[in-house]
Amino acid sequence: MDLKTAWYGRCIFLSWYCDVGTCKFCYRSTQKSRIQHAKHAKRSIGSVLVEALLAKTLGWRIEFLTGGYKIYPKKELVKIAELVAKVYGEKIWLNLGALTDEDLELFRPHIKGIVASIETINPKLHDTICPDKKIEPYENMLANAKELKKSITIVIGLGEKREHFELLKTFIEKHKLDRITFYALKPVPGTPYEKGPETEDYIWWLKSTREAFPELEIIAGTNLRRIKDFKGEVTKIMLAGANAITKFPATKKFGSSEAQQIEQEIKEAGRIFKGTLTKLPDIDWNDEIDKLDINDEYKVQLREKLQDYLKRFNNQSDQ
């Protein structure tokens, strides 16, 4: 496992609505009752494709394509996955709930791996926090993945104990996972949680996982609040054995002091950061879009949305 470099993983969200909407820690659980028409919570195809293009040109990896449950028809989701893979230039990871064997066959031409949002591995804790998102369908999906790579997401700060690590270790071994993404809980107003984990607790899970699984790819989430309140945490994340960071709102804070801090803290951990969160490349964006193997209608949407993003990037960098 290469621990000399590090990168930023960008999750591409398709919506901010979820048909389940009952996971007690999740932002979407606070929004479901406020959204009368789920279709209004969808992002435009243009904005989704812009993030894929930015990931390609800025050296980010697409962590996965994701969105709330049952927000799009399956056929439309497959088409979006195909477009994102074409713009990015390679197959992508998918995190769209517990997919059936039939679902996997539809997506298989465009994806390299699947992600199971387990959140917490303790069965009793999981049933309390995610009452309508059972673990068993995810296990079935992982078992039927065939040649696809496999990953899970785990949130630290939901009430797990260190003795629960054995449960996580067993799960990783059982499903022969290729990757795991850890998130430090970000408390959301309107949920029962008021505080995220301390750095020591968060790092413990990362370090323990790396020691148990030297070849496992480990991604660790951070956010603006943790960047500001826990200075040096990104360095500790790297030293604990994480390969990359995710969850940082890079498109909103590109070139910001927080983005600069992340790059500096990765450097202080002795890592080479592949890609950038602070400097736009000197390229012809129209030429990059012209080269894409997608229909002209999508290129038009991409160009329109790209200008909004680049304007925001330049304004943030000037501050």
Secondary structure, 3 states (H helix, E strand, C coil): CCCCEEEEEEEEECECCCCCCCCCCCHHHHHHHHCCCHHHHECCHHHHHHHHHHHHHHCCEEEEEECCCCCCCHHHHHHHHHHHHHHHCCCEEEECCCCCHHHHHHHHHHEEEEEEEEECCCHHHHHHHCCCCCHHHHHHHHHCCCCCEEEEEEEECCCCCHHHHHHHHHHHHHHCCCEEEEEECCCCCCCCCCCCCCHHHHHHHHHHHHHHCCCCEEEEECCHHHHHHCCCHHHHHHHCCCCEEECCCCCCCCCCHHHHHHHHHHHHCCCEEECCCCCCCCCCHHHHHHCCCCCHHHHHHHHHHHHHHHHHHHHHHHC
